[in-house]
Amino acid sequence: MVLLGVLFGIFLLRKGAARRQLDAERVAELPLSLVLFGLVGGRAWYCIQFSDEVFAERGWTAVFYFWEGGLVLYGAIAGGL
């Protein structure tokens, strides 16, 4: 569902860019950076909020274990902004 939302957002962004006569390729790069910064922000905020649980077993390298879960929505929003 999130992927569909991102793809639909890219579609609307490109359509709006064409209407305003902006470079569509340059505008299309924006969602990629927003998604990446959103992931980093969500993980960083999670690691700060739940630092006792995250760092208890593995140390600082646990920050990079995205596949084990641990993202927060408000961190992703703050990172994407």
Residue pairs with C-beta under 8 A, 6 or more apart in sequence:
6 31
6 35
9 31
10 28
10 31
13 27
13 28
13 30
13 31
14 24
14 27
14 28
17 23
17 24
17 27
17 28
18 24
34 80
35 80
37 79
37 80
38 76
38 77
38 79
38 80
39 66
39 71
39 76
39 79
40 79
41 75
41 76
41 77
41 78
41 79
41 80
42 71
42 72
42 73
42 75
42 76
42 79
43 63
43 66
43 70
43 71
43 75
44 63
44 75
44 79
45 72
45 74
45 75
45 76
45 78
45 79
46 54
46 70
46 71
46 72
46 75
47 54
47 55
47 62
47 63
47 70
49 72
49 75
50 70
54 62
54 63
54 70
55 62
58 65
